Amino acid sequence: MSLTEDERLNLLYEASILDTPPTTEFDAIVRLACSMFDMPMALISFVDEHRQWFKARQGFPLKEAPREHSFCGHVVETGAPLVVEDASKDSRFYANTFVTSSSVQFYAGVPLSEGKTCYGSFCVLDTKIRRFGDRDIEQLYSLASVVVALIREHRQQSLLKEQQRELQLKQARFEQTERSAKVGGFEMDLNTGAIIWSDQIYRTVGLPIGKHMTSEEVIACYAPEERESVRGRIRDILNGSGTGIDKEYRIITPEGQERWIRVVSDIEHLQGEPRRLFGIVQDVSEKVRYEQRLLQAANADPLTGLANRAAYNAHMQRLAAADVQSIGLLLIDVDRLKQVNDILGHATGDLLLKGVASRLDERLGRRGKVFRLGGDEFCVILEGPASAGRMRSLARHLIEYIGRPLEVGGSTINPMITLGGAISECEMDAATLSQNADFALYHAKETRRGSYVQYKPSLRSTIAHRIQVVREVELALNEHRMVPHYQPLVRCADGQVWAFEALARMQRPDGSILPAAQFHEAFTDSSVSHHITTRMLERVATDIRTWMDRGLDFGRVGLNVCASDFMRGDLESRIVAAFTSRGIPFDKLVLEVTETVFLQGLEDTVATTLQRLRKKGLAVALDDFGTGYASLTHLRSLPVDIIKIDKSFIDTMLEDESSLAIVELVLNLARKLKMKVTAEGVETHRQAMCLLEMGCSTLQGYLFSKPMGGEHIGGYLSALKPPFMGNSEPWQKGLHRLG
């Protein structure tokens, strides 16, 4: 059953978002929408009774507009997406303010709905006629879901502020009570039931001074869990079997305030009969709260305020005692904390941990309990039945949410976390569950940092295999069997070699050669990866010197470097040592880095290192471009000379329009940014000709050559002819047009 318009408006007003100031998060969404759909305008529109008000807008001058004849009003009324490709010809909207005042021709919007509530719409607009397919609508819905989450968070923040104001009011009342006496006297006539209280007891329990009290009204002052025992005590006293007490109780005032009292009482007997109950009531709330704070301090992490390892152990014991089935455990490691501490200082590292803890706590809510186990490790115990799918979904969400840029100590860091998870099975004890999750986390850190691994028994064999591969690579490094093979990069302008990419190969004792894909597990070990780069630098520099001495025109050589090379802080000194000692100019080297290198939380450090190297003459290539989530940002902020389009797009561009569109986009973007572009994985003449027509700078792939040993470079260069010259008229025409 759908909501009435009045009900919808009430829920919109309760969200407390209308006429609020602009916020970074909402503004970022409209900018992202414009970028994604190549649109000049995007709006987050909330529709009330008479108007549409824009919480965020990009490329649009108005802050609000009438609801009548509006696109967004139509979306709210129908609860369905709306696409208007030519508004000037649509009788519903030709009188719309957007059309008449802002020349809007195209509109596409989806509802901002939470449950049955539609707050407004999320839309993109253009001043020209556009087409908008089902895939575009799906992407627009995805962005709208982020907006709805921001609305929900805004509403929760408003509620939290209201609760904080209420808490401050109650605290002020308590401070007034603290300044007065905290002990009052009472008595009860056991014959008549009459009760006499001093003024202070009324103040303590929060009742009007002098109010007539019955025994049931006295009992009602106590907290619900205390009332039955108090009622039984009064009954025993009236029956003559009761005795005096000295005990603490929790009470709830009529205002809902929680307090603790100490009751000390005795019974007066006359002629052997109980006649009067008398005693004192002391407000011991401050003492109890102090004890609670001490207990909390013993069970809370002092840096982040989260529950600590002691609390984690106690919580697991409670779950075990309660025989809870299917417990889910996530172990979370904050990556690169040591590098942050070493480079930016421990104060910044502490701020990073606090930021991660805050995001974990605010995102998990009631879904689980968060603990800091120590150092860079956190954990989450999932409440309720756990499933592998639920844990994977939660882990992906946490990786994305925590990975947002974080301002700490004057630096911007993209926090990265790695997670391992396990689920209790049958009668699995807490220690086994913890071991399994720890095992999964270990595997994730060693092989897939920044991702999530779910425990399964086969992980044992996987890790054993990885250890074996790492040992083989370490042995190959010690025996100088790690060698570079070179694959040419061919200029589109003339079909000649522009550069070679050095690819790591491992030579087995029998002489056979293994490509990097067959020992890729070794690169996850930072020490081994660092050693491989050092060995490759030495071998590449030696080969370059040999080719220079032979007078070979080989251009440049591209060398892949990884995150560990930057984190060690010695990449520049290793390059300088290898090249200077052999008299090689630095402009012979291209450093190839993948986007994952920039996503380690130390983007500024990476950028600074690359900038210094570029000043020495090196070029920088962004490898596997298009496979990461923030590549465009990196092109804007990082020192990059060359873009290498990932092979996955080249493989499918002739059959898949989206891949072709991405390739065209990258080429146009690079042209405007004055960057070179290399297409990786070119294997067919059709691919090469298509890239040539689009203006690609250089090509690389099996069409020109597989990777070869350094000793074959001379023969390859001397025998090289453009592979499409001769009988291929299209190639010749393409060459003529380019040059």
N, C-alpha and C positions, 0 to 999 in steps of 0.2 A: 504494500500500500504506500503510495507516494505522499509526500508532505504537501500540505496546503501552502500557499504563498506566505501567509502570516507565520506559519511554523518555520518556513525556510528563512524568512527575514529575522525572526527571533534568534535562530541559531547563528545566523551571520553576525548579528549584533553581539551575541554572547562570545563570539570569537575575538572580539575587541581588537580588530585589525583595521577597520575603516578609519581613514584620516590619520593613520600613524606615519611617522617619518620614514623616508627611504631606508632600506637596509642592504648591506653588502650582498647577503645570500640571494635575496630576490632579484637584485640588479644583475647579479652574475648569471642567473637563469635566462633572462631575456637576452643578454649579450650572447650567451651560448646558443640560444635558439636562432638568432640572426646569423651567427657563424655557420651553424649546422645546415640551415636551409638556404643560405645565401640570400637572405631577405633584409631589406633596409629597416623594417619595423617589427617590433614584438611587444606584446602587452600582457601583464597579469592584471586582469580586470575583475573587480568585485561589483556585483550588480545588486543595488538596493531598490527601494520602492520606485524612485524617480530617476535614478542616474546610474551610470557605470563609472566607478572610481578606480584609478590605475595605481596599484601598489608599486609597480615597477614598469618602466617603459623605456624603449630603445628606439631612437629615431622618430619619436612622435611628440609634438609640442604640447598637447593638452594634458592636464592632470585629471580631468573628468569630462564626461559628455552625457547628454540626455540618454535615457534608456529607450525612449520611443524610437522605433525604426532601427534600433541598433543590432549589429551582428551578435554581440555578446548576450544581449537580452534574449535573442532567439535561441542561442545555445542553452541558456538557463531554462527557458520555457519548455524546450523539447527534451533537455537532458541528453542530447546527442551531438556528435561532432557536426560542424558546418564547414563546407568548402564552397566559396563563391569565386569562380574563376574570372568573371567579368561583371563587377558590381553595377556598371553603368547600364547593363542590359537586364538587370534583375529587378523586377517590379517591386520586390519586397524592400529593397535597400537603396534605390536610387536617390531617396531623400535623406539618407543617413549623413550625419555630420562628417564622418570620415570621408565619404565620397564627395560631398559638396565643398568641404573646406580644406581637406588634405589630399584630394585627388587619389584616394585609395581605389584601386581597381580590383585587387585580389585580397581575399580573406580566407584564412583557415584557422579554425579554433576548436578546442575540445573542452568539455566541462571540467571544472575543478570540483570534484565530488568526493565527499567523505561519507560513506554509508549512503543514506538517502538524502543527504544534504548537498545541494549544489550551491557553492558560494559565488561562482562566476565562471570565467573562462580563461584559458591560456591560448593565445593566438599569435600568429605571424601575419604580416600584411605587406603589400607591395603596391606601387603606383603603376604597375603594368600587369597585363594578363599573364597568369601562371598556370601551370598544371601541378596537381598535388595528388599523389597516389596513395594506395593503402599502406605501403611501407612508410611513407612520410607521416600519415596519420598515427601509425603505431609509434613512431619516434616522438611525435608531439605528445602522445599519451604518456610516454615514459618520462618526458620532462615535466608534464603536468603532475605525475605522481610525486615527483620531488617537491614541487610547489605545495601540494597538499600536505606532505610531511613537514614542510616549513610552517604552514598554517597551524598544524597540530602542535608543533614545538612552540610557536608564538603563543597559542592559547595556554599551553602548559606553563610557559614562563609568566604569563599574566596571572594565572591562578597561584603560582608560587609566590609572586610578589604580594598578592592578597593574603596568603597564608603567613608570609613573613610579617606583614603589618599586624595581623591578629596575634602572632606570637609576641611581638613587641608590646602590644597592649597588655597581654596577660603577664608579661615579665614586669611591667610597671606596677600592676596590682600586687604582684608578689613582693616587690621591693618595698612597697608601702607597709605590707604586713610585717616584713622583716624588721622594720624600724621599731615596732611595738613589742610588747612582752609576748612570749611564745608559750606560756604555760597557763592553763586555766583549770579550775576545780569543778567537780560535779558531785551530785549525790542523787540517789534514787530510793524513794520510800518503798520498801518491799511489800508493805501492806496495801497501799493505795496505788502504787505504780507511778506516783508523781515524780517528775524529773526536774532537777534544778541545775542550771548551767551558769557558770560565770560568763561575763561578756567575752572573754578571750576565746572560749570554746566556740561561741557563735562566729567570731571572726575567723577562727581556724577552719571551720567547716563551711563558712560562706553563707550562713543564714542570718536573717534579721535578728538583732539583739532583742531578747525578751520573748521570742516566738515560743508558744506553747508546744512542747515536744512530747510525743508518745514513744513507746519503745519501738514501734514499727518505723516511725519517722527517724529515730536514731539509727536504726539498722540501715535505712535508705541512704544515710550519709556515707556508708562504707562502699568500697569498690565491689562490683558484683561477685567476685570470687571470695570475698571475705564475709558476705552477709549470712550465709547459712551457719557458719561457725559462731558468729556473734549472736545470732538468734538462739542457737543451742545453749550458749553460755548464759544468756539472760533467762532462758527457760529453766536451766539447772539451778540458778540462784533463787528464782521464785519458788522452786520445789524444795529448796533447802539443801540441795546436794552440791551447790556450786562453791567455788573458792576464789580467792583473789588472784589477780594475774599481773604480769609485767611483760608486755608484748607490743610489738610494732605492727601497725596495720596500714594498708593503703586506703585512702578515701578519695572520693570524687565530689568536688563542690558542685552546687547547682549550676555554676557557670561552666562546668566541665573541666575544671582545673584538677590536676592530679597532685595529691599531697600524701605525706606519710606522717602518722602520729604514733607516739608511744603512750600506751595506756597503762597506768599503774593503779590498781584498785585493791580494796579490801572490803570485808563484810563485818558490819557491827552486829553483835548478838546481844539480845536482852533476854535474860532468864532462859538462856539456851536456845532461843529462837532468833533466826536471822531477821533483823529489822531494817537495816539500812546498808546500801552499797555506796561506797564513797571512794574518791580517788582524784587523780590529776590526769590531764591530757596535755602532752607536750608536742609541739610542732617540730618534728625532726626531719623535715623535708630537705633542708640544706645538707645535713649529715648524710642522708641516704643518697642524694644526688652526688655528693662528693665521692662516696663509695662506688657509685656507678661509674663516675668518671675515671676512678682508679682502675676499675675493672675494664672499662673501655680502652684505657691507655695500655693495659696489658694485652689487649686483643686487637689493637689498631696499629697500623703502620704510621709512624710519626710524620713521614714525609708526605704521603698521599692521603692519609685519613681513611684508607681502605682497611678492611679486616686483614689481619696478618696471618702468618703461618700457624700460630697457636690457635687462632680462631678457625682456620681451615681444618686443622686436625680435630678440633672439638665438633665442628659442623659435620665432618665425615663420620665421626663416632655416633652423633645423634641420628644421622640418616641410617647408619647400619643398625642401630638399636630399634629404629622405627620400621625396619624391614622394607625400606623403600625400594621398589623395583626400577630397573632401567635408569640408573644415574648416568648423566652425561658429564664428562669432565673435559674442559678445554684448557690446555696450557699455552700461554702466550709469551713470546720472547720479543723484547724490543730490540730490533736489530741496530747495529752500529753504535750502541751506547758508548762503548770504550773509545771509539774514534771521536765522538762528540766531546767526551770528557777530556781526551788528550789534546784536541785541537781548539775547542771553544771553552773548555774549563768545566769543572765539576758543578759549578753553580748553574750553568746552562744545561748540563746533563740532568740535574735535579728538576729543573723547570720542564724539561722534555718528559721526564717520568710523571710529573704531576699533570701535565697536559694529557698524556696517554691515559692515566688513571681516571681523569675527569671524563674523558670521552667514553671510556669503557663503562663507567658507572651510569652516565646519562643515557647511553644507548641500550643497555641491557634491561633497565627498569625492573619489572617483575619477572622477567624471563629467567633470571638466574642471579646468583650472588657472586660478587667479584672479590678476589683476594689478591694482595701483593705478597708473594712468597719470599721476596728478597731480590736485591740486585736489579736485573732487567727482566725478571720473570713474574708474570701475573697468572692467575688462573680463574676460571669461571666454573661453578657447579650449576648445572641446569636443573631447575625445579620441574617436577612433573615427568611424565614419560619422555625419554630421550630417543631420538631416531637419527640414523646417519644423515638422512636428507635434511632434517632440521638443523643439525650441527653444521653441515656444509654451508647451508644458506646463511646461518648466523655468522660463521667464520668469514664468508665472502663480504658480508655487510660490514663487519668490524674492520676488515682490511681496507675497504674503500673509505669508510667514515674516518678512521683514525689516520689514514694516509693523507688527509687534507693538509694544506700548508699550515704550519704552526709558528707563530712569532714567539721566539724565546731568546731572551738576553740580547736583543738587538739583531738577531739572525733569523732568517726564515728557513725552517726545516720541514721537510716532508717526512713525518714519522713513518717507519715501516715496521710491521710486525709479522712474525712467523708463528703459526699455530699448529699444535698437534692435539688430536682429540681421541677419546676412547669412551666406550659405553660399557657399563657393568653388565655382566651376563650371569644368569643363574645365581649361584651363591658366591660370586666373586667378592673378595674382601677389598677394603679401601686401598691397601698397599698394592695389590695387583693392578687395580684400576689406575692408580697413580703411575705405576711402572709402565703400563701400556701407553698411557698418554705421553709420558716422558720419552718413551721409545719413538712414538710418532713425531714428537717435536724434534728430537734429535735428527731423524731422517729428513724432516722438512728443512731444518737449518743447514744440513749438509748438502742437500740436493735441490731444494726449491725455496730458497729464502724469499720471504714476502708472500708466501702462499700457505695453504692449509693441507695437512696430511691426516687422514683418518687411520687409526690403528687397524691393522689386520695381521693375522699370523704370518702371511707371506713377506711382511716387511723384514723379517729376520734374514731370509735368503737374499732379498734385495740389498740390504745393507752389507751383507757378506760379499756380494758381487761387487758393490762399490768399493769396498775396502781392497778387494783383489785388484780392481782396475787402478786404484790409486797407487798401490804397491808396484804394479807393472810400469806405470808412468814414472814413478820415482826412480825405479831401476833404469829405465830408458834414459832419464835425465842424467843419472850418474855415469852411464856408459856412453853418453853423447850420441844417443840414437833418436833424439828429438830433432827433426830437421824441417826446414821450410820447403814447401812446393809452391810454385808461382803460377797464377792464372792471369792472363792478359786482360786489360781493359782497353777496348778499341774505340778510337775516335769515330764518330759518325761522319765528320766532315770529310775525311779522306781514307777511312778504313785502316789507318795505321795505329800502332800501339801507343797509348797515352801513358799507361802505367801497368804495373803488375801488383796483384794482391798476394802477400805472403800468407800461406795457410799452413798451420801446424800439422805435421804428420809424424807418426811414430813408426820407426823402423824396427821390425822384429829381429831377433837373433838370426832367423833364417833368411833375412833380406827382404821379406815381404813388407809392404807399406800399408799402414792402417790410417784411414782418414780420421779427422777429429771426432766425427759423429760416433765412432766406435770406442772412444775413450772420454766422452764428454763428461762423465761423472767426475773425472779428476779435476775439472775446472771449478767444481763447487768447493774444493779445498783451497782456501785462500793462499796458503803457503805454496802448494804445488802450482797453482795458477800463476803466482808471482814468479816462481822459478821458471815456468815455461816461457813467460814473457821475456825474462832476462836472457834465456838461451836463444830464443828467436831473435832478439835484438842483436846478439853477437853474430849469429849465423847470417842474418840478413845484411848486417854491415859488412861482413867479410865478402859476401857475394857481390854487393854493390861495388866494393872496391875493385874486385876482380873484373866486373863488367866495365867499369870506368877505365881501368888499365887497358882493356881490349878495345876501347873506343866504341862500345855498343851504345846505341841510342834507345835506352830502355825507359826513359821518362822518369817516373817516380815509382816508389814501392810503398804499398799500403800495408800497415801492420795493425792487427787487432789488439786492443788493450781492454782490460776488464776493470771492474770496480776495485778489486784488491790492489791494483797498480796505483790507483789514486789514493786509496786509504792509507797505504804505507807512507805516502808523501815523498817517495824517492824516484818517481817516474822520470822527472826532468833530468836528474843527475845521472840516471842509467843511460838515457838516450845520449846525453852530452858525452859521457865517457865512451860509449861505443862508437860514435861518429867522429868525435874530435881526434881520438887516438889513431884513426885510419884516414884522417884528412878528407872526410866526406862532408860536403855542404848539407845543411839541414833541409834545404828545399828539395832534397831527393826523397823525403819521407812524408807519407800521409798516415796520420793516426786515425784508425777506424774505431769508433765507439758506438755501441748500441745504446738505445734509449734507457735500458735498465741501469746503465752506469749513472745516469742523471737522477735516478729515482731511489738513491740510497740515503737520502736525507741530508746530503752535503753538497747540494748543487753549486753553491758559491765556491767551495773549494775546488771542485772539478773545473768550473768555468775559469777560475783564476789560473790554474795550472795550464789549461789549454791556451789561454791568452798569452801567457809567457812564452810557451813553445811556438805559437804562431809568429810572435815577434822575432824569433830566431830563424823563421823561414819555413817551418813545417806547415802543412795543410791539415785540416780536420774534416773527416767525413763522418756523417751520421748514418750508421749502417742499419739495415733492416727497417728502413723508414716506413711508417704506416702501421706497424704492428703494436705500437704503444699507445697509451691513452692521452698523452699530452704532447705529441710531437710538435704541433704548431707553436705551442708555448716555448718549446726549446729552440725552435728556429728564431724566435724573437729575442730570446734572452741569452743564448749561448753562442760562443764563437765557432761557427760551422761554415766551411767553405763548399762542401760537397754533400749532396743528398744521394744516398743509394736506395733506390726503390726496392722493396723486398721482393724476393723471387715469387712469393705466393700471388702477388698481383700480376706479374708478368705471365705466370703460368695460365691464368684464367682470363686475361683481358680480352682475348679474341672471342671468347664465348660468353663472358659475363659483363654486362654493361656497367655494373657498379664498379668492377675492378678497372675497366677502361676509364670510367669517369674519375676515379681516384688518381690513376696515372696521369691523365690530362691535368687534373687539378695541381698535382705536385709539380709538373713541368711548368705550368703557368706561374705558379707561386715562386718557383726557383728563378724563373726568368725575371720576375719583378724584384726579387731579392738579390739578383746578380750572383746566383750560385750555380755551380755545375751540377749536373744530374747524371748518375750512372744507373742503368737498369741492370739488375742482377738476374741471373738464371735465364739468359736468352739462349734458346735451343733450336729455334726454327727461323727460316728465312722470313716467314710471314710476320713473326714477332719483331724481327729486326726492321723490316720495312715500315711496319706500323709505328714503331718508335722513332724511326728516321723522319717520317712524315710529321710527327708531333714535335720534332725539334729536340730530341734527347741528345745530350752532349756525348756520352760514351756508353758502350755496351760491354757486358761481361757475361760469359756463359760457355757452355759446351759447344755452341755453334762455332766458336773461334778456337777454343782449346780447352782440354781438361788441365788441371794443375800439373805442373811438370817440375822436375828437379832443376836446381840452379844451373847445372852443367849443360842443360838443353836450351837455355835461353838464347844463346848466340845463334844456334842453328835455326831456331824458330824465327828470330828477327830477320835473318838473311833470306829465309824462304817465304816470308810473309807477303801475301797479296790480298787486297780487299776481297773478301769471299763472295761479294755480289757483283763484282765487276766482270766484264766480258759479255755473257749472253743475257744478263739481267738488265733490261732497259729501265724498269722502275728505279732500280738503285742508281743508275747513271743520271736519271732525271732528278732524283732526290739530291744527289751530289751537286748537280748544277744549280738547283734552287738554293742549297745551303751555302754555296760558295764560291 
